Amino acid sequence: VLTTSCNENVPAPQVRAPHPDLSSYAICPTIVVTSADLATRPNEEGKFFNFYRSDLDLAYGKSATVAATNLRTSEHRLVRLWAWPSGGSTGNAHGCYLEDPSAGQFQTGDILVTPCAGSDSSGLASSPASRGPTSQDS
């Protein structure tokens, strides 16, 4: 255990792992996964993810479908977002993959990058819903 010189009983702060390189995504909206659980579905950890609505400026009570790339897995898919909590341990909104959601797809700390405004390089840009939270319905 490392200690400081001021007090032998106080451990030094832990060194955190470096964050992924986000330099190429700096101006693109991102969703930070704050947890990957839902109280109503304890056996499906990682099927849903929780985040803060402010990540995408998504108004409470709205839902959206957006294209996103998970930087941990490099998977690029459509995600469905709901701008209200659903029993997750953190966050005030939740989401999952639009097609074939299953347990283990998301982890706390995942970063989901959505296409930059006006970008046609997402691979899914022909869909209006892939340009950010514009497809809002309940």
N, C-alpha and C positions, 0 to 999 in steps of 0.2 A: 504494500500500500504506500503510495506516494504521500508525503505530508508537506505542508508549508513550513516555512521557517518561523512564522509567527506563533503557531500553536501546533505542537506535535500530534495532537489528537484529531485534527481536522484534515480529512483526506483532500488531495488536490482534485480539481474538477476532471471529469472523464473527458477524453478526447472523442468527439463524435466523428462518424464516418463522413467523408466528403459528400456534398450534394452532387447529383448528376449535372453534367454540363448543359445548362439551359440557354447558352448564348445565342443559339440559332432560333430560339423560341421566345426571345425576350419581350416582343410586343404582342405575342399571341395570348389569348385568354387561356388560363390554366385552372384546373380543378385539383385541389390537394385533397387526397383521401385521408380523412381524419380518423376513420375507423371502418371496419368491414363486417359489421354485425348488425343484426336486427333482433330485438327482443322477441318478436313474434315468430322468428325462424332460426332458433338456436343451432339447428343441425345443418344450416346452409351458410356457414361463415365464408365470406369472400364472394358470395353470389351478388350481394348488394354492397354498395359503398355509401358512406356518409361524408358530407362536405358542407361548406358554408355557402349559402346563396350568394353572398357578396363576391364569390369567385367569378361568377358570370353575370352579376347584376340581375338575377332572376327574381321577379317579384313573388312574394308569398302567395301560395295557392295556384300558381301557374305550373305547367309542365312543358317540357321541350325535348326534342330529339336532336342531337348534335353528333357530328363526327368527332372522334377523339383518338389520339394515340397515347397509349400507356407507355411512358418512358422506361419502365422497368422491364416490360415484356416486348416492347416494340410492336405490339398489336394495334392495328388501326381498324376501328369498328364504330358503328353507330351506338350511342348510349342514350338511354331514356332517363330523363331527369325529372324529379318531382320536387318542387320548392316548398316542402314541408317535412318535418321529421317523421320517422316511422319506427320509433323505438330503438334507434341506434344509440350507442353509448356516447357519441359526440356529434357535433354538427347540427344544422337546422334544415337540412335537405338530404335527399338520398337519390340513388340511381342504380342502374344495372345495364348490362348489354341488352340491346333491343332484341337480338336473335340469339337463341341458345344460351341463355344465362345459366351458369352452374357454379357450385361451391368452389372456392379456391381461386377465382379469377382476379380478385382484388385483395390488396394488403394495405394496412395502415402505412401511410407515407408515399403511396403511389402518386405519381403526378400525371394527370391526363391533360394533354395539350390539344386545344381545339384550333381549327384553321384561323389564320390571321384574316382580318377584314379584307375582302376583295381578293383573297388568294384563290387561285384555281389549281394549286398543287396538292390538294388533299387526297386526290384519288377518288373522292366522292363528291366533288364540287358541283356536279350536275344536279344534285338533289338540293332543293331550297333549304331543307332542314340541316344540311351539312355546313352552313355558313354561320353557325352560332345559334343562340336561342331565339330563332325567329319563328319557329313552329310552336306557338304556344296555344295549347288547348287544355281542357281539363279531362 
